[in-house]
Amino acid sequence: MQRIPEPELMNEPAQVLAYAHADFAIPHQYFIDLFRDRFPDLSVKCEVLDLGCGPGDITRRFATAYPHAVLHGVDGAPNMLAEAERLNRQAQLANRIHLIEGRLPQLDLPPQHYQLVINNSLLHHLPDPFVLWDSLRRYAKPCADIFIMDLMRPASTVMAQQLVEKYAAGEPAILQQDFYHSLCAAFTPEELQVQLDEAALSGLQLEVVSDRHIIIYGSL
Ligand SMILES: C[S@@+](CC[C@H](N)C(=O)[O-])C[C@H]1O[C@@H](n2cnc3c(N)ncnc32)[C@H](O)[C@@H]1O
């Protein structure tokens, strides 16, 4: 099926609350476990940029897994960031997670500053995926480490609906709809590989790691 883009930012109050309170423990812990496995020697004692951090569950899991890291979480949706700030304080991590409101590609961040850039589930929101690939070059150090996880688009809308039923059957309707739209808006591994080649990022590895997830990782 063709890609069906979805709205870029997630700032609707009901959508923010449903997303912030959904149980993403399995895929989000998978993100951390895969990162550890693919970068076994990294001790992460640097500032880490999390692009499209949303309500910050991945950011907090990362900060907990790497207690010497300082996280900079960026999102273009102020309501998402308000929820992230509240949850960071609740988890007593607000001193190590700094939230920055900004919409890629125009972020108020120092150029080529970050040694590590992560993001989860941002790519499929972007109308133009090169916004992300260009941002890596703009904000990461020339030899920085990169770890990205995202959804991949199934072959048909029927298969997208089957994935929603398999993984989100017990979730509120608004989350099920968001998940369906996200699957339809995601890129295929083949499309992503073409993007990486065009962006001169062929050094990054692309791997399919579940029936709905890909990771892209390596050093710039
Ligand atoms: C599906 S959520 C993922 C949130 C978080 N990374 C997670 O895994 O739970 C995608 C987030 O990216 C944000 N976003 C989308 N496009 C963006 C852009 N151009 N600049 C900054 N944030 C963006 C949305 O507002 C939303 O909070």
The ligand as an SDF file (V2000), in Angstrom:
LIG
                    3D

 27 29  0  0  0  0  0  0  0  0999 V2000
    4.5590    8.9110   18.3080 C   0  0  0  0  0  0  0  0  0  0  0  0
    5.1980   10.1940   19.2780 S   0  0  0  0  0  0  0  0  0  0  0  0
    6.6390    9.4060   19.9520 C   0  0  0  0  0  0  0  0  0  0  0  0
    7.0110    9.9750   21.2950 C   0  0  0  0  0  0  0  0  0  0  0  0
    8.1780    9.2650   21.9900 C   0  0  0  0  0  0  0  0  0  0  0  0
    9.3920    9.3210   21.2200 N   0  0  0  0  0  0  0  0  0  0  0  0
    7.8270    7.8420   22.3070 C   0  0  0  0  0  0  0  0  0  0  0  0
    8.4210    6.9420   21.7070 O   0  0  0  0  0  0  0  0  0  0  0  0
    6.9500    7.6200   23.1460 O   0  0  0  0  0  0  0  0  0  0  0  0
    5.9240   11.3160   18.0900 C   0  0  0  0  0  0  0  0  0  0  0  0
    6.2660   12.6690   18.6790 C   0  0  0  0  0  0  0  0  0  0  0  0
    7.0320   13.4200   17.7140 O   0  0  0  0  0  0  0  0  0  0  0  0
    6.5980   14.7710   17.7700 C   0  0  0  0  0  0  0  0  0  0  0  0
    6.9460   15.3940   16.4940 N   0  0  0  0  0  0  0  0  0  0  0  0
    6.4520   15.0970   15.2660 C   0  0  0  0  0  0  0  0  0  0  0  0
    7.0330   15.8580   14.3320 N   0  0  0  0  0  0  0  0  0  0  0  0
    7.9220   16.6590   14.9670 C   0  0  0  0  0  0  0  0  0  0  0  0
    8.8130   17.6930   14.5390 C   0  0  0  0  0  0  0  0  0  0  0  0
    8.9240   18.0360   13.2630 N   0  0  0  0  0  0  0  0  0  0  0  0
    9.5850   18.2970   15.4740 N   0  0  0  0  0  0  0  0  0  0  0  0
    9.4770   17.9540   16.7860 C   0  0  0  0  0  0  0  0  0  0  0  0
    8.6350   17.0060   17.2440 N   0  0  0  0  0  0  0  0  0  0  0  0
    7.8600   16.3690   16.3470 C   0  0  0  0  0  0  0  0  0  0  0  0
    5.1070   14.6650   18.0410 C   0  0  0  0  0  0  0  0  0  0  0  0
    4.5780   15.8640   18.5660 O   0  0  0  0  0  0  0  0  0  0  0  0
    5.0550   13.4990   19.0220 C   0  0  0  0  0  0  0  0  0  0  0  0
    5.1230   13.9290   20.3650 O   0  0  0  0  0  0  0  0  0  0  0  0
  1  2  1  0
  2  3  1  0
  2 10  1  0
  3  4  1  0
  4  5  1  0
  5  6  1  0
  5  7  1  0
  7  8  2  0
  7  9  1  0
 10 11  1  0
 11 12  1  0
 11 26  1  0
 12 13  1  0
 13 14  1  0
 13 24  1  0
 14 15  1  0
 14 23  1  0
 15 16  2  0
 16 17  1  0
 17 18  1  0
 17 23  2  0
 18 19  1  0
 18 20  2  0
 20 21  1  0
 21 22  2  0
 22 23  1  0
 24 25  1  0
 24 26  1  0
 26 27  1  0
M  CHG  2   2   1   9  -1
M  END
$$$$
